[in-house]
């Protein structure tokens, strides 16, 4: 059997290349379709956040804070349990139920965390902390399943430097845009004592709204070194604009934590 010459092979290949390329394009989604899908996903996030902010009038929750030093994540250097009350027209307020451990950490770490949350949730400041396109550039990266929910994985970049904003990733429910998980770095340190803070939060759908169930923050400072703050949220009672207060959900002092 005669072997085709190099020139003949070149001609055959040159004829096939356009057909191969055209065939590949059949399996690629149009760019405008992909862009439209991403825009729709981001619009769902804005709508979910706006709906939660408008419909959530008040709630109470028990928050358990544990602070660990260095690599020891077994023995907390300080611990605090607080009853948190949120009112839409005033923000958060706290009642300390119990505390133990280092007085320095209770004051300089947990005291500052509570102060920051109190300021962030005041009506004048809350819009600047919301996970919306008003505060963030958002890019849909992929899809993942988290806790049995199909989620859009979205990169977030703050539009300005603020201790209330994060640079990182959020996982949002692909159906309704509600947040499921957040991981990122605070775009600005909350105080001169703290360096860059790495934050993670997990959420559950409670009475139709995404509510935090666990959070963790890792930061370092010249005064305390590396500290890790773990927070568990439980016992939510929620008041909605279109409904009565929710029934009590058991927390760590009861039977089952909402996780």
N, C-alpha and C positions, 0 to 999 in steps of 0.2 A: 504493500500500500504506500503510495507516494506521500511524503510529508509536505504539507503546504509551505510555501516560501514565507519569509518574514513579512514581505510586503502584502501577501494575501491575508495573513493573519491580522495584520494591522487594519486592513479594510473591513474584515469581518467584525473585529472588536469595535471599531468606530461606529459600525451600524448598530451594534447591540447596546452600546452605552446609553443612548437616549431612551431606549425601551426599558432598560434596567432602572434608570433614574425615574422614569415615569411610573414604573411599577412600585418603587419604594415610596413615592409620594402618595400613592393610594392608601398607604397604611399610616400616614402622618396626618394628625388633625390639623385643619386650617388654623393659621396663626390667629386670625380674628376670632375663631370659635374658642380657642384656648384663652385668649384675652377676655372674652366675654364671660367665660366660666369663672375665671379668677375674680373679675369685677363683681360677679353675682355673689361669690363666697364672701368677699369683703363687705359687700352691702348687708349681708345677713349678720355679720359681726356688729356693724353699726346699729342695725335694727334691734338686735338682741340686747346690747348694752343700753340703748335708749329705752327700750321697754322695761328692763329691770330698774333703771334709775327712776322712771316715772311711776312704776307700779308698786315699788317697795316703799311703804310708808314708815315702817318701824320693824325692829326685831330685837330680841335679846338672845344671848348665847353665852355659854361658859367657855372660857379660853384657858387652856393649860399651857403655860410657858415653861420650858426647860432650857437652861443654858449650859453648854459644855465647853471646856477649855481644851485647846490643842487637839490631840488625837483621841482623847478619852470621850467616847460617846455612850458610856455606860453609867457614869456617876455624875449627875448634874452638879455644877458648882453653885447653882441657884435655881430656885423653882418658885413659880407664882401662879395662883389660880385667880382669875378675875371674872366678874359678871359684867358683861359688856351690853350696853343699851345703845341702839342706834335709832335716832329720830331724823327723818328726812329734813326737817326744818332747822335742826341744830347740830347734827353730826353724832359722833360717838362720845359716850361717857363711861366711866369705869368705877366699879366697886371692887376693891381687893378683898378676896375671900380668905386667902392664906398665902404666906410666903415664907421661904426659908433659904439658908445659904448665905453667900457672900453679900454683905451690905453694899460693897462697891459695885458689884455686878447688878444687884437689884436696882440701884440708883442710876448707874451710868449706862447700862445696857437696856434693861427692861423698862426703866423709867422713860428713857428716850424713845423706845419703841412705842410705848403708849402715847407719849406726847406727839410723836409723828403721825400716828393713826388718828388722833384727835384732831390735829390740824388739817390733815388730808381730807377728812370727811365733813368738814364744815362746808356749808352751802357755797361760800365764795370760792373755795379751793377745789371742791369735788370735780367740777367739769375739767380741770386741768390734769386730773389723775385718771380719767376714764380711758379704757382701752378702745379708742375709736380713731378714725382717720383724721380727726381734728388734732390729735396729739401724736399720731404715729404714721410713718410710711409702712405699708404692709405689702408683703409679697407671698403669695401662695406657693409653697415649695413641693408638696407631695400630699399623699393621704396615708393615714395610719389608723389602726384599730387600738383604742385605749379604753380599758375597762368595758370591753364589749361594744363600744360605740365607734362608728366610722367617723374619723376626724380629718379635717383639713389641717395640715401643718403650715403655719404662717410665720414668716420672719417679721419681726417688728423692730423698727428703728425710730427712736424718739425724734420729734421735730425740734426739740429744744432740750437744754440741760436742766434737769429737775430731779430732786430726790424722790419724787413720786412716780417717775417714769423708768422704764426698763429697756435695755437692748437685748434681744434674745429671740425666743420662740414661744408661740402659743399654739395649743391644740384646741380646735373648736369643733363642735358637733356639725357634721356636714349637712344635717337636715335643717337646723334652726340657728346655727351660728353662735350658740352659747358656749362659753369657755369651759374646757375640761381640765386643762393643765397649763401652767406657765413655767418657763425656765429662762432666767436671764440675769443680767448684771444691772444694778441701779446706775442710772446715767450720771448721778452726782451723789457724793457721799452725804449722809444725813448730818454729819457733824465733823469737826476737825479731829475727833478721836478715832473715827472709823475710816478705813480705806475702802477700796472697792468691795461692794457687797453682792454676793451671789445669792439669788433668790429662787426658790421653787414653791409653787402652790398647786394644790389639787382641789378640785371642785366636785360637788355632787348636785344633781337636780333635786331641789327640795321645794315642794309646793309650786313646781313649775319654774323656779328660778335657780340659776347657778349660785351656790353658796360655798364658801371655803370650808374644807374639812380638815386640811392639814397644810402647814407651811413650814419652810425651813429657810434660814438666812445664815450665810457664812461670811464673816468679815474679819479683818485684822486691824489692830491699832497699836500704837507705841505703848499704850498704857496696859492693855490687857492681852496682847498677842492675839492669836486666832481664837475666835469665839463662834460657836454654832448655836443658834436659837431655833428650837423646834416648838411648833405651836399646834395643838389639837383643839378643834372647835366642835362643840357638841351641845345638845339640848336646845336647838333653835326653837323659838316661838316667833312667828312671822305675822305681821299685819300688812295686808295688801290693800291697794286702793279699791279693788273690786271684790273684797272678801273679808271675812272676820279673821281674828288671830288663829294661827294654826294650833293644833294640839301639841303638847309637849313631846319632844323626841328625846329618848333616853340618852344620857351622856355617860362619862366615865364614872360619875358618882352613882349612876343608876345601873343599867344592865348593858346596853349596847351603844357604842359610839357610832355616829354617822360618819362612815369612812368611804 
